[in-house]
Structures are given as C-alpha cells and as structure tokens.
Amino acid sequence: MLKLSVIVPFYNVRQYAPDTLRSLRANARDDFEFILVDDCSTDGTPGILARAERELPGAVLVRHERNGGLATARNTGIDRARGAYLTFLDGDDWLAPGYLARLVGAVEDLGCDFVRADHVQCTGRARAVHRVPHGRRNVVQNPREAILPAHRSASVDYAYAWAGIYHRRLADRGLLHFTDGLRTAEDRPWIWKLHRQAESFAVTGLLGVFYRRGVASSLTQIGDARQLDFIRAFDQVVAETAEDPEAEKLLPKAVRTYCAIIAHHLGSIGRFEPAVARKLKAMSTAALRRMPQDALDEVLRTMDAERATRLRRLRRRPVPAAEVAA
C-alpha cells in the first residue's frame, strides 16, 4: 500500500495550476500518489494536467465528463485513493517543499485517526498565519471535545479539508466522503461528521499549506445561486447533530454557527445578484424557522446586538413558499 494519497481537484485554474503542480513535485516520494481530478475544466487546465500526468512522479489523472463541484471531485479522488493516509489540496493553492513528509511523520508519531494543521493565507502579496482554534498541540484527544464551547471558535469551526491528514480507516468507515453536489460550505457537514464520529485526533503546528484567498473564480468571490448551498450544508449539520446521543449538548453550537453564517451573508448581501439576494433572504428565513427554536432563542439572546437584530427581523419576515423554492 502507498503511504499517502493527495487529492487535488482542478477547475479552470490555468493561472495557478503550474504553481500547485510544482509544489507537488517538491513533495514527491516513491510512496506518495497525487490524484489530479479535472472537474471538466474549459480553459487551459486540461493541457497543464496532461503534462503533469507524464512529468509528475506519482500523478494519477482523472477527468470528469461533467462539472460536479468541489465536493464531488474530492469524492472521486477518495474513491481512487490507495494510500494508508489521505490529504487534500485545492488546485489554486500550494505546499512548502517537504511539507507532506513532515505531515505523514506527525500522524504516524501520534497514531490517531486524523491530524489538523495550521496554514498560511495568501491574499495578493500579503501573508497571514491561521491557527487551528484549539489550544492543545501534539496531544491525542477525543474529537467530540473539540466541538464545544458553543460561544467560542473551536476546531470544528476550522473546516478546511486540506489543513490536515486522515487515516484510511476513516474513508473505510465512510467518514471522509463529502455531500455530493454541494457547491459551497462542503467542508462544514464533513468536519462535523469527523468530530462526532472519529475516535481520536490531534493538532500540529506544522505550517506548509498556502491558501490562496481572493481568487476571482472562487465561489467565495461569486454572488450567484451556488453560494446558497451553505443552507443545504448547514441544514445537514443541524439534522445530523439532532440525531446524536448528545444532541442537547451539541445543537446550540450547530445553531449558533448556522446563524453566524446567515448573518455574514446578509451583511454582504450587496455582492449578490438581485434575484439571488431575494432568494437568500427567503431561504434564510425558512432556515431559521426549521432550526430547533429553543436553541435559536438562546443563540439570539446571547449573540451581539447587531447580528441578533438582523436575524430577528428576518425571522419575522413573511415568505411565500414559491419564493423559497424559486
């Protein structure tokens, strides 16, 4: 068995793919494979990946006939992976030389289900280190303990799939697959599932993933209807958490996070197309009414006044069923 499978989806990133692929070459080892998933790119990305298939040691190229989105592309990679460990990288990001070997060393030393790592956020020429919001480092712990507290950022809020490494047994248990077809917030149900159902995890201070922020083609920069998939993603988080044996304890955190994301999108609603903005309000109102109301009341009582007022106003808003489904 190979030691590590690195799953890298690409979609219309010809400007950035060469940097990504060079960084993979600087991490190559005989027992590493790089699963390059072309999610039906329509720019020059397919040609770049065709060359990489020939020139990058360990490269495995998989092409989608239809664009399925990041979650689906990652699932394709998981299904093809042969490594004892799996990790992810996005097609417009890059790695420091030798980072993957150090990451494998960390998870082998710790012997746990998964390890989360810090990363460097890159916005233009600016660089900023982002840490996993979890105090204890290099200590194996129960992942459920990193979901709470509800009122403060925790490891479950650090949802980046590429910021870590995962033992193959998680994939065998069905815990590494993403919700097929989600176009945004695909990491959210995924990280909650990991923290609820995996048996052990740890956090390392290794730095080596460079996350490119502000890319024009990224969904975080686009105000179309794909952005609204965050509602489906968080509906899943809340529904699955409600089925957990410790639902009463964990639901306030899930609801608080959902509300914070809704408030964030409402606060920047001007970047959405007008029809999408109307649909965002309607779907968010319906989402607030679906949430466990006791938990929602508590969240609104303890949230800062600006966001709580915005959400209360939305909660009272009459919304025709046709507007939600439009």
TIGU-134726 format. One record per residue: z, y, x of N, C-alpha, C, O in turn. Coordinates in steps of 0.2 Angstrom, whole numbers, plus 5000, padded with zeros to 4 digits. Atoms other than C-alpha are relative to their C-alpha. Layout:
% residues N
ZYXZYXZYXZYX;...
//
This chain:
% residues 326
500049945004500050005000500050065004500450075009;500049934996499650185006500750034999501150024994;499449965001501150295009500050054995500550064991;500049945005500650444999499350014997498850015001;500649985004499350494986500150084998500650094995;500049935001498950684985499550014995498950004996;500549995006498150734968499950075000500350114999;500249944999497150884969499450024995498950004996;500649995005496150944953499750075002500050115005;500449944998494751074956499650024993499349984990;500449975005493951184943499750075001500150125001;500349934998492751324948500450045005500650105003;499749964995493651374963499750005007500049995012;500450004994492251384976500350055005500250035011;499849954995493051534984500649985004500750005010;499450024997494651444988500049935002500549915006;500050074998494251264989500049985008500349945010;500150014992493751275008500750005003500949965007;499349994997495551335012500449944998500849925002;499650055003496351205001499849935004500349905007;500350064996495251065010500250005007500449955010;499850004993495651125027500749995001500949965006;499350014999497451125024500249924999500649905002;500050075001497250945018499949965006500249915008;500250034994496350895034500650015005500749965009;499449994995497850975044500649964998501149965002;499550045002498950855034499849925000500249884998;500250075001497950695035500349955005500549975010;499750064996498650525041499649944997499349944992;500350065002497950355040500249974994499949934990;499750035006499150305026500150054995500450044990;500049955005498850465016499349994996498849985000;500649995004497450475002500050074996500650094994;500149945004496850634994499549994994498949984995;500450015006496250614976499750074998500150104995;500349935002495050764973499749994993499249954993;500250015007494750774954499650064998499950124997;500449955002493250884950500050004992499749964989;500050005007493550934932499450044997499550094993;500649975002491750974928499950075002499750114997;500149934998491551124938499350025000498849985000;500749975001490051234935499850055006499250085005;500249954995490051344951499849955006499549905005;500150044994489851284969500549955002500449925007;499450054998491451174969499749935001499949905006;500250074999490551004967499749995007499849945010;500350014993489551034983500550005005500449965010;499549994995491051084993500449935000500649905005;499650065001491950924986499649945003499949895006;500450054998490450814990500050005008500049945011;499950004993490550865008500749985003500849945007;499350024999492450845008500149925000500449895004;500050075001492150665002499849965006500049915008;500250034994491250625018500450025006500449985011;499749974994492250735030500749995001501049995006;499350005000494050725025500349935000500149894995;499850075000494950575030500549984994500950024992;499650025006495750485015499750034994500150024988;500349965007494650585002499849944995499449904997;500250045006494350494985499850064995500250094992;500249955005493250604974499849974993499549914993;500150025007493250584955499850064996500050114997;500349945003492150684944500149994992500049934990;500050005007492450724925499450024997499150075000;500649995003490950724914500150064995499650104994;499849945004491850854903500650035002501150005005;499449974998493150984907500649984995500549994989;499450025004494850924901500650045001501150034998;499449964998496051044909500449975005500349915007;499650024995497351034922500449934999500549895003;499550065002498550904913499549945001499749895004;500550065001497050784910499849985007499749925009;500250014993496450804928500549975004500449925008;499450034997498150764935500149934998500249885002;499950075003498250614924499549955003499649895005;500650044997496550554931500249985007500149925009;499850024994497250564948500649955001500649915005;499450055000498950474944499749934999499949885002;500250065001497950334937499649975006499549905006;500350034994496950314953500449995006500249965011;499650004994498350334965500349935002500449894998;499850064998498850194976500650015005500849965008;499549994996500250274986500749984998500849974992;499350025002502050224987500450074997500850064993;499849945002502350414984499450044997498950035000;500549965003501350544974500250075001500850095000;499949935001501250734975499450034998498850004997;500549975003500150864968499850075004500350095008;500249934998499151024974499550024996499149984993;500649975004498051144964499550025005499650035011;500649994996496351174970499950075003499450085007;500049934997496651354974500650025005500750075007;499449994996498251334984499949965007499449935008;500150034993498551265002500749985003501250005000;499450034997499851175013500050025007499550035011;499949994993500551215030499849935004499949885001;500250064996499951095044500749955001501249985002;499550054999501050935044500650004995501049964995;499549995006502050985028500149934997500649914995;499950075004501650815019500449955004500849915001;499650054996502350705033500750025000501149984999;499349985000503950805033500349994993500949974992;499850015007504050795014500149924999500649904996;499950075000503750605015500749985003501149945001;499450024996505150595028500650024996501149984996;499449985003506350695017500149954994500749934993;499850055006506150575001500249945003500649905000;499850064998506250425012500750005003501149955002;499349994998507850485020500550004995501049974995;499550005006508650525003500049944996500549934993;500050065003508050374995500050014992500349964989;499949985007507950454977499349994997498849995000;500650005004506650454963499550065001498950055002;500449954998506050624967500350065003501050065003;499849954996506250774978499750074998499150074998;500349945001505950954974500150055006500650045010;500149964994505451084987499950084998499650094993;500249935000505351274989499350015001498949975003;500749984999503751364990499950075002500350115001;500249934998502851524996499550024995499049994994;500549975004502051634983499650055003499950095007;500449964996500551724989499650044995499250024991;500349965005499951874979499650055005499950105007;500349964995498551964989500249985007500249925009;499750014994499251985006500749995000501049985006;499350005001501051985000500249935000499949884997;499750065000502151835003500750004998501150055000;499350005003503751784994500249935000499949894997;499750065001504851634996500349994993500750034991;499750025007505351554979500449935001500149885003;499550064999506851434980500149964993500149994988;499850045006507251294968500750024998501150035002;499349975002508651364957500549954999500749934994;499550055000509851234962500450005007500150005012;499749984994511251264974500149945005500149965011;499950054995511551094982499349975003498949955000;500650024997510251044995500149935004500749925007;500050074996509850865003500649964998500949925002;499550045003511150784991499749974994499450004990;500350045006510550644979500550014994501150004995;499649985006511150694961499649974994499149944995;500350025007510850644943499650064998499850114997;500449955002509350744937500250034994500150094993;499849975006510150774920500550065001500550104997;499549944998511450884929499750065002500050115002;500349944998510151004934499650034994499250074995;500349975006509551044916500450064998500250114996;499649955002511051154912500350045006500250015012;499849975006511851284911499450034996498950054999;500549975005510851354896499950075002499350095001;500149934999511151534901499750025007499750085008;500249984993510551524919499449965002499449905000;500550044998509051464928500249945004500749945008;499850064996509151284934499349965002498849995001;500550044997508051154942499449994995498849984996;500450015006507251114925499550064999499050054996;500449945002506551294924499550015006499050055005;500550004994505651264941499549954999499649895002;500450055003504251174933499449985004499049945002;500650014996502951174947499949925002500349905006;500150074998502250994949499949995007500149945010;500250014993501651024966500650025005500550015011;499449984995503351084973500549945000501049944998;499650065000503950904976499649945002499049945003;500350064999503650724979500349954996500949954994;499850055005503850574967499949935002499349915004;500150074998504150394970499649964994499549984989;500550035005502850274962500349974994500049964989;499750035006504150194951500050044994500150024988;500049955005504150354941499349994996499349994990;500750015004502250334937500049934997499749934991;500050075004502550144933500450004994500349974989;499649995006503850204920499750054995500050064990;500349965004502650324913500350075000500250114995;499749945000503650474918499650065004499850125004;500449954996502350564929499450034996499150084998;500649985004500950574916500150074996500750084994;499949945004500650744908499749994993499449954992;500350005007500250784890499350015000499150075002;500750004999498450754889499750064996499950074990;500449945003497350914885500450065000500150114998;499649945000498751044887499650045005499550025011;500449964995497851194895500550055004500350085009;499549964996499451294900500749974998500849934993;499350035000501351254902500049935000500549904997;500050075000500851074905500649975004500849925003;499550024996502251064918500750004996501149974998;499349995004503651104905500249944997500849924999;499750065003503750944895500049955006500549905005;500050044995503350854911500750005004501049955006;499449994996504850924921500649984996501149954998;499450025004506050904906500049924999500649895000;500050075001505550724904500349975007500749925007;499750024993505850694923500850015000501149965002;499349985000507550774922500449964995501049944996;499750045005508050674906500049935002500549905001;500150075000507450504911500049975007500149915008;500050034994507350484930500849995002501250024999;499350024998508950414939500350045006500950055006;499749974994509050514955499550065002498950055002;500549954997508350674963500450045005501050045006;499749964995508750794977499550065001498950064999;500449934998508150974983500050005007500550005010;500049984993507551015000499750075001499450094997;500349944999507251175008499450015004499250065007;500650004997505651125016499550054997499450064991;500549955002504351265015499349975003499249965009;500750024997502451215016499550014995498950004996;500549995005501651244999499950074999500450114998;500249935001500751414997499650004994499149984993;500249995007500451454979499750074999500050125000;500449945001499051574976500150034993499950004988;499949975007499551694962499550064999499350095003;500449955001498451814953499349995000498850035001;500750025000496851714954499650024993499950004988;500349975007495651794941499849944996499849954990;500250055004495051624935500649964997500549914993;499450035003496851564932500250014993500150074991;499849985008497451544914500650055000500650084995;499549955000498951644919499750074999500150124998;500349935000497751794920499550014994499250064994;500550005005496651754905500350004993500849964992;499649995007497151814887499649964995499649994989;500350035006496151684877500549954997501049944999;499650045004496751554865500349945004500849915002;499750054996497051424879500850015002501249975003;499349984998498651524883500549974995501149964996;499650025005499351474866500349935000500749914996;499850074999499551294872500850005002501149945001;499250004998501351344878500449984994500949964994;499650025006501851324860500049934999500549904997;500150085000501251144859500549975005500849925004;499650034994502151114876500750014998501149964999;499349995002503751184870500349974994500849954993;499850045006503751104853500149935003500649905000;499950074997503650944863500750005004501049955003;499350004997505150994874500549994995501049954996;499550005005506151034859500149934996500649914995;500050075004505650874849500349955004500749915001;499850064996505950754863500750015002501149965003;499249994998507650834868500449994994501049974995;499650015006508150824850500149924999500649914995;499950075000507950634852500549975005500649915005;499650034995509050624867500749994998501050024993;499350015002510850554866500450065001500950064997;499649944999511450714872499750064998499750125000;500349955003510450824861500450064999500250125000;499649945002511850934855500250045007500250105006;499849974994512250974873499450045003499450095006;500649974997510451004879499550044996499250084999;500449965005509551084864500150075001499650115002;500049934999510251254867499650035006499350085006;500449984995509451264884499250004999498950045000;500750005002507751204877499850064996499350094997;500149945005507851334863500050065004499550115003;500049944996508351474875499450015004499150065004;500650004996506951434887499350024996498950064997;500649995005505651424872500050084998499550114998;500049935002506251594866499850055005499550105004;500249964994506151674883499350005001499050065003;500750004999504351624885499650034994499250074995;500349965006503951684867500050075001499650115001;499849934999504751854871499650025006499350085006;500549974994503751864888499350014998499050064999;500649995003502151834879499950064996499450104996;500049945004502551964866500050065004499750115002;499949944996503052084879499350025004499350085006;500749994997501252074887499549994995498949974998;500550025005500352054871499350045001498850014998;500649954999499052194876499549965004498949985003;500550034996498252074888499649954996499149924999;500450055004497651954874499550034996499550094994;500649985005496051964864500450024993500949984992;499649985006496552044847500149944995500649944993;499950065004496251884837500549955003500949924999;499550054997497251784849500750035000501250004999;499449975000498651914849500349994993500949984992;499850025007498751894830500249934999500849924996;499950075001498751714831500749985004501149945002;499450014996500151724845500650024996501149984996;499549985004501251814833500149954994500749934993;499950055005500951694819500349945002500749914999;499850074997501151534829500750015002501149965002;499350004998502751604837500550014994501049984995;499649995006503451654820500249934997500749914996;499950075003503151474814500449965005500849925003;499650044995503851404830500850025000501249975000;499349985001505551504828500349974994500849954994;499850035007505651434810500149925001500549894997;499950074999505451254817500649985004500849925004;499550024995506751264830500749994996500850014991;499350015003508551204826500350074999500550105004;499849935001509251354818500750025002500850085004;499349984997511051344824499950025007500250065009;500149994992510451334842499650075000499850115005;500349935000509251484838500450054999500450105003;499549955001510651584831500450025006500550085007;499650004994511651554846499650045006499950085009;500449974995510251604858499950074998500050115003;500149935001509851764849500750045000500650105001;499349964999511751814849500150015007500550065008;499849994993511851794867499450025005499650045011;500549974996510151854873500050075001500450104996;500049925000509852034879499750034994499350004991;500149975007509652154865499250014999499050004994;500749995000507852194869499649944997499249944992;500450075002507152014868500349984993499949954989;499750035006508351964854499750044994499650014989;500349965005507752114843499349984999499149984993;500750015001505952074846499949934997499549924992;500150075003506251884841500350004993500049974989;499849995007507251934826499550034995499450004990;500549975004505952044820499449954998499149954993;500550055001504651904822500249954996499849924991;499750055004505751784814500050014992499949974988;500049985007505751884798499350014997499250034991;500749985002503851914798499749954995499749894997;500350055005502951834783499349985003499050025006;500650034996501551724790499649954995499949904993;500450055004500151644778499949945005499849955011;500250064996499851464783499350005003499249975009;500750004997498051504786500050045006499650025011;500049974994498451624799500349965006500149975012;499850054995499451494809499549965002499549945008;500550054999498051374808499450035003498949995005;500749974998496651494812499849995007499350015009;
//
